[in-house]
Amino acid sequence: FLGLRTLSIIRDTIELVKANRGEDINIDDIPVDDAKTYELFSRGQTTAVFQFESGPMREYLKQLRPSTISDLSAMNALYRPGPMDFIDDFIACKQGKKKITYLHPVLETILKETYGVIVYQEQVIQIANKVAGMSLAEADILRRAMGKKDLKAMAEQKEKFVAGAFANNIDKRIASEIFDVIDKFANYGFNKSHSVAYSIVAFQTAYLKAHYPEEFLAANLSNEYGDSDKVTTLLEDCRKLGIKVQPPDINHPTVKFDVLHRTIIFGMSAIKNVGVGAVEAIKNS
């Protein structure tokens, strides 16, 4: 189990929306084809959006213009050392700027979702299963051998892969090429189940930012109040989005950031060297 602050931010945003707008949000029922959310991703406005915050990632999103959870999941999996080499191909194929090709027709059903690019560990296992006739357990042993770069084991696995593919009426030369392609990837592969789960959480945060930006950013500020750099980044994002932030007011002190009439009320606990205890003391005085 991962303890994610993002889940607290989602909860706090929903509570702020309920208090300020009277709307009840069931985060598990939001539409996963919401155009406004994908527009936010495509503009690269993903500050505070789980897993998609970095500058290079925002630039890739502008090029990709994601339109499905699958696109987000693939980008999440590709954005790491090794697979990053394939991001440009992935984007070009999605945008129709590069023809999607497969070394063998059997690969199309496995790689169609990711525009012909190997993205996930599960795809490596499926390829070994469908091309070489390996059992899923044998295919996972192959994946692990590739990850360890054991040359002796790799030679044995390649021989087994090519022989299995030949038995499935696949040319040995093509089988060898397929093996070499997955060998390049397997050392860095990300598992799809993990990537999809993360991307669903990312989509939920982006949905809240797209539809309830004041409440979403206030919830982020409240959860990051102890990190002045993150507070500065979030306040800058408010400025870029045209969201008003009311300066701290000692006559109306608040511990956390709040929202009133589409304006964020500054949480005084975020002021350096003030902290929660001091604000509570001011409130009670």
RAGILIN-V264472 format. One record per residue. N is the residue number from 0. RES is the residue in one small letter. OMEGA is omega as a letter, one per 40 degrees, with the letter a starting at -180 (NA if undefined). D_CENTER is the distance of its C-alpha to the mean C-alpha in Angstrom with 2 decimals. Layout:
# RAGILIN-V264472
n = (N | N)
res = (RES | RES)
omega = (OMEGA | OMEGA)
d_center = (D_CENTER | D_CENTER)
This chain:
# RAGILIN-V264472
n = (0 | 1 | 2 | 3 | 4 | 5 | 6 | 7 | 8 | 9 | 10 | 11 | 12 | 13 | 14 | 15 | 16 | 17 | 18 | 19 | 20 | 21 | 22 | 23 | 24 | 25 | 26 | 27 | 28 | 29 | 30 | 31 | 32 | 33 | 34 | 35 | 36 | 37 | 38 | 39 | 40 | 41 | 42 | 43 | 44 | 45 | 46 | 47 | 48 | 49 | 50 | 51 | 52 | 53 | 54 | 55 | 56 | 57 | 58 | 59 | 60 | 61 | 62 | 63 | 64 | 65 | 66 | 67 | 68 | 69 | 70 | 71 | 72 | 73 | 74 | 75 | 76 | 77 | 78 | 79 | 80 | 81 | 82 | 83 | 84 | 85 | 86 | 87 | 88 | 89 | 90 | 91 | 92 | 93 | 94 | 95 | 96 | 97 | 98 | 99 | 100 | 101 | 102 | 103 | 104 | 105 | 106 | 107 | 108 | 109 | 110 | 111 | 112 | 113 | 114 | 115 | 116 | 117 | 118 | 119 | 120 | 121 | 122 | 123 | 124 | 125 | 126 | 127 | 128 | 129 | 130 | 131 | 132 | 133 | 134 | 135 | 136 | 137 | 138 | 139 | 140 | 141 | 142 | 143 | 144 | 145 | 146 | 147 | 148 | 149 | 150 | 151 | 152 | 153 | 154 | 155 | 156 | 157 | 158 | 159 | 160 | 161 | 162 | 163 | 164 | 165 | 166 | 167 | 168 | 169 | 170 | 171 | 172 | 173 | 174 | 175 | 176 | 177 | 178 | 179 | 180 | 181 | 182 | 183 | 184 | 185 | 186 | 187 | 188 | 189 | 190 | 191 | 192 | 193 | 194 | 195 | 196 | 197 | 198 | 199 | 200 | 201 | 202 | 203 | 204 | 205 | 206 | 207 | 208 | 209 | 210 | 211 | 212 | 213 | 214 | 215 | 216 | 217 | 218 | 219 | 220 | 221 | 222 | 223 | 224 | 225 | 226 | 227 | 228 | 229 | 230 | 231 | 232 | 233 | 234 | 235 | 236 | 237 | 238 | 239 | 240 | 241 | 242 | 243 | 244 | 245 | 246 | 247 | 248 | 249 | 250 | 251 | 252 | 253 | 254 | 255 | 256 | 257 | 258 | 259 | 260 | 261 | 262 | 263 | 264 | 265 | 266 | 267 | 268 | 269 | 270 | 271 | 272 | 273 | 274 | 275 | 276 | 277 | 278 | 279 | 280 | 281 | 282 | 283 | 284)
res = (f | l | g | l | r | t | l | s | i | i | r | d | t | i | e | l | v | k | a | n | r | g | e | d | i | n | i | d | d | i | p | v | d | d | a | k | t | y | e | l | f | s | r | g | q | t | t | a | v | f | q | f | e | s | g | p | m | r | e | y | l | k | q | l | r | p | s | t | i | s | d | l | s | a | m | n | a | l | y | r | p | g | p | m | d | f | i | d | d | f | i | a | c | k | q | g | k | k | k | i | t | y | l | h | p | v | l | e | t | i | l | k | e | t | y | g | v | i | v | y | q | e | q | v | i | q | i | a | n | k | v | a | g | m | s | l | a | e | a | d | i | l | r | r | a | m | g | k | k | d | l | k | a | m | a | e | q | k | e | k | f | v | a | g | a | f | a | n | n | i | d | k | r | i | a | s | e | i | f | d | v | i | d | k | f | a | n | y | g | f | n | k | s | h | s | v | a | y | s | i | v | a | f | q | t | a | y | l | k | a | h | y | p | e | e | f | l | a | a | n | l | s | n | e | y | g | d | s | d | k | v | t | t | l | l | e | d | c | r | k | l | g | i | k | v | q | p | p | d | i | n | h | p | t | v | k | f | d | v | l | h | r | t | i | i | f | g | m | s | a | i | k | n | v | g | v | g | a | v | e | a | i | k | n | s)
omega = (i | i | a | i | a | a | i | i | i | i | a | i | a | i | i | i | i | a | a | a | a | a | i | i | i | a | i | a | a | a | a | i | a | a | a | i | i | i | i | i | a | i | a | a | a | i | a | i | a | i | a | a | a | a | i | i | i | i | i | a | i | i | a | a | a | a | i | i | i | i | a | a | a | i | i | a | a | a | i | a | a | a | i | i | a | a | a | i | i | a | a | i | i | a | i | a | i | a | i | a | i | i | i | a | a | a | a | a | a | a | a | a | a | i | i | a | i | a | a | i | a | i | i | a | i | i | i | i | a | a | a | i | i | i | i | i | i | a | i | i | i | a | a | i | i | a | a | a | i | a | i | i | a | i | i | a | i | i | i | a | a | i | i | i | i | i | i | i | i | a | a | i | i | i | i | i | i | i | a | i | a | i | i | a | a | a | a | a | i | a | a | a | i | a | i | i | i | a | i | i | i | i | i | i | i | i | i | i | a | a | a | a | a | a | a | a | i | i | i | a | i | a | a | a | a | a | a | i | i | i | i | i | a | i | i | i | i | a | a | a | i | i | a | i | i | a | i | a | a | i | i | a | i | i | a | i | a | i | i | i | i | i | i | i | a | i | a | i | i | i | a | i | i | i | a | a | a | a | i | i | i | a | a | a | NA)
d_center = (17.61 | 15.18 | 16.42 | 13.64 | 15.08 | 12.39 | 14.34 | 17.47 | 16.24 | 15.52 | 18.99 | 20.68 | 19.49 | 20.87 | 24.06 | 24.52 | 24.17 | 26.72 | 29.05 | 28.93 | 28.55 | 29.78 | 26.84 | 25.53 | 21.84 | 20.78 | 16.99 | 17.06 | 19.14 | 17.32 | 17.41 | 14.31 | 16.08 | 16.58 | 17.49 | 17.36 | 13.67 | 12.93 | 15.56 | 13.83 | 10.76 | 13.56 | 15.50 | 12.88 | 13.77 | 10.60 | 12.56 | 11.82 | 8.58 | 6.52 | 4.52 | 5.62 | 9.22 | 11.05 | 13.79 | 13.27 | 9.66 | 11.31 | 14.09 | 12.25 | 10.79 | 14.47 | 15.69 | 13.45 | 13.92 | 11.47 | 13.49 | 11.97 | 9.26 | 10.16 | 9.48 | 5.83 | 5.84 | 8.24 | 6.88 | 4.22 | 7.65 | 9.84 | 8.95 | 11.39 | 15.21 | 16.85 | 14.42 | 13.98 | 17.50 | 16.44 | 14.02 | 17.14 | 18.56 | 15.56 | 15.67 | 19.48 | 19.71 | 17.56 | 19.71 | 22.84 | 23.88 | 24.10 | 25.62 | 23.64 | 25.87 | 26.22 | 28.62 | 29.92 | 29.68 | 28.57 | 25.17 | 24.44 | 23.66 | 21.20 | 19.45 | 19.94 | 16.52 | 15.03 | 17.96 | 19.98 | 17.59 | 17.16 | 13.51 | 13.83 | 16.56 | 17.62 | 18.58 | 20.75 | 22.45 | 23.02 | 24.53 | 26.85 | 27.83 | 28.51 | 29.91 | 31.81 | 32.55 | 31.21 | 30.59 | 27.06 | 28.36 | 29.86 | 26.72 | 24.76 | 27.63 | 27.25 | 23.54 | 24.47 | 27.46 | 25.40 | 23.13 | 26.34 | 27.98 | 31.27 | 33.46 | 36.10 | 33.73 | 31.85 | 35.18 | 36.06 | 32.75 | 33.07 | 36.62 | 35.63 | 32.76 | 35.08 | 37.91 | 35.81 | 34.57 | 38.22 | 39.29 | 36.83 | 38.63 | 36.03 | 37.64 | 37.51 | 36.54 | 33.52 | 32.59 | 32.87 | 30.60 | 27.92 | 28.27 | 27.95 | 24.72 | 23.01 | 24.65 | 22.94 | 19.50 | 20.06 | 20.24 | 16.60 | 15.10 | 12.08 | 12.74 | 11.40 | 12.09 | 9.86 | 6.80 | 7.86 | 8.65 | 5.52 | 4.26 | 7.84 | 7.93 | 5.61 | 8.06 | 10.82 | 10.62 | 10.57 | 13.40 | 15.32 | 15.11 | 16.27 | 19.08 | 20.05 | 19.21 | 22.18 | 21.49 | 17.78 | 18.65 | 21.71 | 19.84 | 17.59 | 20.84 | 22.60 | 20.12 | 20.08 | 23.81 | 24.78 | 22.69 | 24.59 | 22.25 | 19.30 | 21.86 | 23.05 | 19.65 | 19.13 | 22.74 | 22.35 | 19.52 | 22.01 | 24.61 | 22.63 | 21.94 | 25.61 | 25.16 | 28.30 | 28.29 | 31.70 | 32.97 | 34.00 | 37.21 | 39.43 | 41.29 | 38.21 | 36.21 | 32.87 | 31.01 | 27.53 | 26.22 | 27.32 | 27.51 | 30.82 | 31.53 | 28.12 | 28.79 | 26.97 | 29.59 | 29.14 | 28.92 | 31.72 | 30.29 | 27.96 | 31.13 | 31.79 | 34.43 | 34.68 | 32.46 | 32.50 | 36.09 | 37.62 | 36.05 | 37.27 | 40.69 | 40.77 | 39.93 | 42.73 | 45.30)
